């Protein structure tokens, strides 16, 4: 079943919020033009192999940046910050790979997590983190940042002024 069909079925059965009726397509053809699309794609591409809590954590990093004066105040602008060819804030945006989701189940989970975050239904497990990195990386900025914990394969930090 296609994701839109799943979302509409869930909506009709009362298992989902109305915002999921507009679930972004898997193929990446919808532009980054709404908060749900921008947040869902970021969660999918940055945390699709993580637990629900790990997906929510990545989503909250985006939201924490939106709230900060050091970043754009628009969710999609935060996601697109930098150049698509690099450097950028989120690796999926500038990795020069297609932006089509290949794991339908993980994408559907990402959309659900994004909707819950946007609707205020998912608490921030990162304690206000505005940065994260995968455990396989060791970026230079992490030495200057305040650690906020680890969830799954990601370390979360707060970095003042960025």
N, C-alpha and C positions, 0 to 999 in steps of 0.2 A: 504494500500500500504506500502511496506517495505521502510525504510529510504533511502536505496541506490536507489530504484526506484524513489522516490520523488526527490532526489538530481539530478539524471540523467535527469529526466523530466524538472526540473528547469534549468539545464544547457542547454539543447536543446532549451528551450524557451527563453534563455537569461536572466533568472531571478536569476541566481546564478553564483558565481565565479567557475572557474575550480577546485579549491581545494576541493569543496564539492562533486565532482564526486567520491572521495575516502572516503566518509563518513564512520566513524567507525561503526561497527554493534552494535545493542542494547544489545546483550547478554554478552558483556564484554569479549569475547574470544580473541579479538585482543590485543596483549601485548602493554604496554605503550612504544611505539617505535618511534612515530613521534610527532612533536609539536602539530599537530591538535588533535590527539588522547588524548594526555596528557592534553591539555588545555580544550578540550570539556568535558572530563570526570570530571575534577575538577570543571568546571562551573556547570555541571549537578548535581553532588553530593553535592556541597556546596551551590548552589543557584537556584535549579530548580523551587522553588516556588516564586521566586522574579520576578520583572519586568525585561525588557530587560536591563535597565540601571543597575539594581542590578546584573545581570549576567555579564555584561561588567565590572563592578567594581571588582568583584571577579577575573575575568580573568586578569585584569590589576595589581592586587596585585601579581599574579604569574609573570607577565612580569616585574614588578618593582623589584622583587627579582632577576630575571635573570640579570638585568642591574647592580645590586649591587655586590660589591666585597665580601660582607658578606655571599653570597649564591653561589651555583654552577652556572656556566655560561651556563648551558644547561637546557632548559625548562623541559624536562622530569626528569632530576636529581633533579630539584627544587621540582617537584610534589612528587617524591619518597623519598625525604630526610627524614631520620629517618628510623625506622624499620617498616615493614608492621604490625608487632605485637604491635607496639607502643614503645616509644613515637614517634610521627611524626609531620610533619608540617600541614597536611590537614587530618581532621578527617576521611574522606571517605577512605583514603588509609590504615588506621590501625584500622577500626572499626570491623574487623572480620566478615563482612557481604559480601555477593556476590557482585561483581562489575558489575552486569547486570542492565541496565536501565529498569525501569518498566513503565515509562511514555514516550511513543513514541513522543508525541508532545513537551514535555519539552526537551527531548534529541535532537530533531531536532533543536529547538531554540538554545540550548547550542552549537551545532556544528556550526550553522550560526554565533553566537556571537564570537566563537573562531576563525572562518575563518576571520571575519571582523577585529578582533584584530590583528591577524597575518599579515593581508594585510595592516595594518595601516589605516583602514577605521573607526575605533571606538576610539574616544578620551578618555583619562583617566579621569573619573569623580571623582577619589579618591585623586587628587592632589599629586600623588606620594606615596600613602600609600603602605606599605610593610607588613602590618598585618591587620587582621580583626577578628571580632568575632560576633556571633549571639547575639541578644539583650537578650536572656535568660541566657547567660553566663557572668561571670565577672572574667576573668583571671587576675592573679597577674601582668603580664607584662604590662597590660593596664595602670596601675598607673604611669609607667615610660615612656610611649609613648606619642607622640604628636598627639592629635586628628586631624583627617582630614575630619570628617563628618560622617553622617549617610545616608545610602541609603537603603530603605526598612527595613528589619530586621537585617541589619548588621551595625556595627560601624567600621570605618576605621581609621588606625593610621599609623604614621611613627615611627619606633623604630630604633634609631641609632645603628649601629653595630649588629642589629637583632631586 
